[in-house]
Amino acid sequence: MSNPRREAMLSKIQQWHEHDEHGKILEEIDKIPGEFWDYEVTCLYARALNNSKQYEKALSLLVNVKTLGKNDAVWNFRIGYSLYFLGKEEEAASYIKTAIDLGDTSEDARALLKACLEEAQQKKGEGKYDPELYSDEDQDALEQHIEEHFGSFTNVFHEIASPDIHVDIIVIEPTPERDYYTLLTMGMGARKMNIPAELEEYHLERAEIMVCLPPDWKLDDLSDEKWYWPLRWLKILARLPGENNTWLGWGHTIPNGAPLADNTHLSALMLIYPGAFGEDSFGCELPTGGDVNFYQMIPIHKEELEYKLKNNAEALLNLMNDEDLDYIKIDRKTVVKG
């Protein structure tokens, strides 16, 4: 199929989709010889099948292209859609959540995830969600701490579906003093982490994670993974301790196994104190007891991760300049030589 023919076909398919003429889409794609059925065409056909209530057939097609689709938000949403209407809400939720983590910020995805989770819980007889939350008193203290030490905020990415903890992301705009975005989780610390017994006296059970992004970071284009991945990792790290019965703290590293995005060689994350904001920013004492610790998420190279594991976090930080830690620089060179 030549490119002009393909573009014309895709344009027709989009028009029919917008007018809910899904049968015409199926008829058009059925005319295409099998050798021209690429990943995109398969996904469009599956979408039309879903919209024609042929969920099992759509699911079967999508499973056949799993290798290509597993890191694609569109594929994850469509397979989750099929599973939801086949009555497999819990399994569907995992795919929809992955789609959102991969950059699907649409209301459709968030609404479907909420429906999946609520109906899955209802089937289990668990009723509505009951996530762990800060008390109003503790929430006020945290917001005051953030305003005082990190900056004023009016923009918040609110989480719609919260089965365990409710994790919003606070956005602090760049200022003349700190010319970069500061993003912080709000809700991770409502659940205590499983701290080793020998560290209990240091009050490390609660934490929130933050990240600093350059002023030209496109927070209005989160459908693109190269802009979304810091927010996705904030969400992942916020739930990691609860999902794995563990904890996160200063110096901990989390490998990704591959570059964090297509436009960078950075491939792992390390948690440090937010030094640029002053020592008083590191922790917030809660009115009801205990402390919430704030850790800054910084991306590192594979060689830096290996160096840290062989030595320690402090040794790696001693190789870095302070400006390397202010905010994410996707083109930063490794500080580990040889």
N, C-alpha and C positions, 0 to 999 in steps of 0.2 A: 504494500500500500504506500503510495507516494505521500510526501508530507502535505501537499495541498489537499489531497483527498482525506487524509487523516484529520487535518485541521477542520475541514468542512464537516466531517462526521462528528467530531467532538463538539463543535458549535451546535449542531442539530441536537445532539444528546443533551446538552446543557439547556437548550430551549425547551425540549420535551420534559426534562426534569422539573424546570420551573413551572410548567403548566400541568404537572402531575400526569403526564402521558407516558407512564412507565412501560406500558405494553409496546409502544412504538420503539422504545429504546431496546427492548429485548429482541424485537424483530430485526432492527437494524444491525445489532451486533451479531445476531445469528447468521447473517449473510457473510460475515468476515471469515475467510479461510483460517483454519486452526493455527497455521504457522504465524499468523499475524496477531494472535491473541497474546499480547504482552501483559505485563503487570498492571498497567493503567487500565487497559480495556477490561481485564478480569475484575478489577475493583469497581468499575462503572457498572458492569453487568451484575455484580453482586449487590450493588446499591439498588439497582432497578428491581432485582429479585426481592430484596428486603421490602421495598416499597410496594411490591405486588403481593406481599404476605407469603412469599415462598422462602421462608426462613431457613429450612433445612438445606435446600439447594444452595442458597447463598453461603451458608456456613461451610458447606463442603468445598465450594470454589475457593473461599478465602483461606481455608486450611491448606489447600494445595499450593498457595503462594506464601506460606508462613515465613520461609527463609528471607524473602524480600520484604515482607510486611512487618516483622516483629518490632522494628524500630521506627515504624511509620505511624504517626498519629491517626491518619485516615483509616488505615487497615485495622488498627486496634479499635477505633470507634465502630466500624461496620461489623466487626466480628462480635463485639459486645452487644450491638443492636440486635443481631441475629439471636444470640444466646438469651437476651432478655425476653424476647417474644416467644422463645421456646421454653420459657419457664425456668431458666437456669440463671436466676438473678445474681447469686453469689459469684458464680464464675464470670458472668457478664461484667460485674462491678470491677473485677481486677483488670479487665481489658479497657474499660472506660477510664479507670483511674490512670492506667498507663498512657492512654491517649492524651489525657490532660497533662500528665507529667511531661509528655513529649511536645507539648505546645498547643493543644487544642483548647483554646480559651472561650469557645462558643457557649452560649447559654444552653444549647441543645445537649452538649456533653455534660454540663454540670447538672442539668435537670434530670438527665437519664441516670447519671451516677446516683443522685439522691433517691430516685425511684427504685433503682436496683438494691441499694443498701436498705432502704426502709422495708421493701417487700421481702427481702431475704430475712430480715429480723422478724418480721411479722410471721413468716412461715415457721420460724424457730420459737415463736411465742414470746419473743423478747420485747415486742412493742417498739416504741420510739427509741431513738438514740438517747444515750445518757452519758455524753462525754465528760471526762474530768475537766473541771474548769477552776480557774482562780476564784476566790471569793471576791466580792465587790471591793472590799477593803484592800486586798492584795493587788487587785487589778489597778485600782487608783494609784497605789504606791508605785507600781511598775511604770505606769504611764508618766507619772511625775518624774521618776528617775530617768526615763528615756528623754523627756523634754529637757531636763536639766543638763544631762551629760552628752546626749547624742544630737539633739536638735528638735525643733518643733515639727510636727507632722499633721497633715490634713488628709493625705492619701493613704488608703489601706486596701490591700487585696484581701477581701473577705472570703473565707472558706465557706462553701455552701453545705457540703456533706461532711459531718464529723463523727465517725463512729466511735472513736476512742478518746482523742483530745481534739480541741478546736484550735487550729493553727492559722491565724491571720498573718499577713506580712505587712509590716509598717514600712512606708517609704518616706524618707527624709530627703528633701531636695538639696541640690548643691547650693553652697553659700560662698561668699568671697573668702571666708576663713577656711572652709573645707570644700574645695571645688570638685565634689564627687557625690554621687548618691550613696546613702546609707540605708540598707534594708535590714530589718530585724524581724525575727519570728516573735509572735506573741501567743503563747498558749502551751508551748512545749513544756515549760516548767510547772504546769499545773499537775503533772504526774511525776512522782519521785522516781529517780533512776536507781538501778540496783548497784549501789556503791560497795566496793570491797569493805569488809568490816574494819580493816586497819585504817581506812580513810574517813570513817564516819564522823570523827571529831572536826573535820575540816568543812563540813556542811556543803558537800558537793552534789547533793541529791537532785538539785533543780538547776536547769540551765535554759538559756535562750541563745540562738545562733544569729550572727549578723554577717553581712558581707558589704563591702564597699565597691562601687562601680564607677567608672569614669563618667564625666558629665555628658558625653555623647552616646551613652548606652541607650538603646531604643526600647524603653519600657512600654512603648505603645505598639510594639511589633512582636508580641510574645508568641505568635504563631511560628516564628522562626527559631529553631533550637539554638542558634548561635547567640540569641538574645535571652532565651528563656532558661538556659541551663542553670544559672545561679539560683533562680527562684525554685526550680525543681529540686535542686540539692538542699536548699533550706528546708523544704517540705520533707525530703527523704531523711535528712539528719534529725529533724524534729521527732520523727516517729521511730527511728532506728532503735533507740534504747528500749522502748516499750515492746516493739515487735520481736526483739532478740534478748530480752531480759538482761540487758547490759547497761553500760553508761558511756558517756562522752565527756571529755575534759581536755584541759590544756595539753598540747603536744600530741594528741591522738591524730592518726592519719587514716584516711579512707581511700583505697585505690579504686579507680574506675576501670582499669584494665585496657583503656583506650583513651585517645584524646577526648577531652570534655566537650569539644565541639569541632566542627570541620575546619575552623579558622585558627586553631591553636594546637600546640604540641603539649600543653599542660594536661596532665592525665591523672592527677590525684589531688586530694584535699588534706589540709592540716588545720587544726584548731589552735589558735593562740589568743592571748588577751588583746583587747582592742587598745593597744598602746597609744595610738594617736589621740585618743579621747581622754587620757589621764587615768591614773590608778583608781580614782574614785568611781570610775565608770564600770569597773570590773565586776562589781556585785551590788545587789540591792537587797537590803534587809526587809523582810516581809512583816507587816503588823501582826500577823497570826503566828509568826515564828518561822525560823529558817531563813535561808538566803537564796536568791536566784543569781547564778553566775552567768556572765556574758562572755561568749567566745566568738572571735572573728574567724571566719572561714577564708583561708587563702589557698589558691590553686598552686600546685607544685609540679615539677617535672618528674618523670620516672627515675632519673638518676638521683634527684634530690630525695625522693622517697626511699630509695635503696640506701643512700647515705644516712638518712635519719634512722632507718631501721638498724643499720650497722653501728651507728654511734648513738645519738639521741637528738631530740628536737632542739635542745639548746645549741648543740654543735652546728646544726643546719642554720639556725637563725643567726648565729655569729658570722656566717658567710654572707648573709643578706644585708643590703643597705636598708635604712629605714624607709626610703621612698619605694622600695619593692613591696612594702607591706601596707602602704597607705590605701591603695585600691587595686583592683585586678588590672593587670596589664597582659593582654592575651599574647603579645609578642615578646614577653620577657624571656631572656636567655637563661639557661641553667647556670647556677652559681657553683655547681660541682664540676671540676675539671678532670679530664683524664678518664 
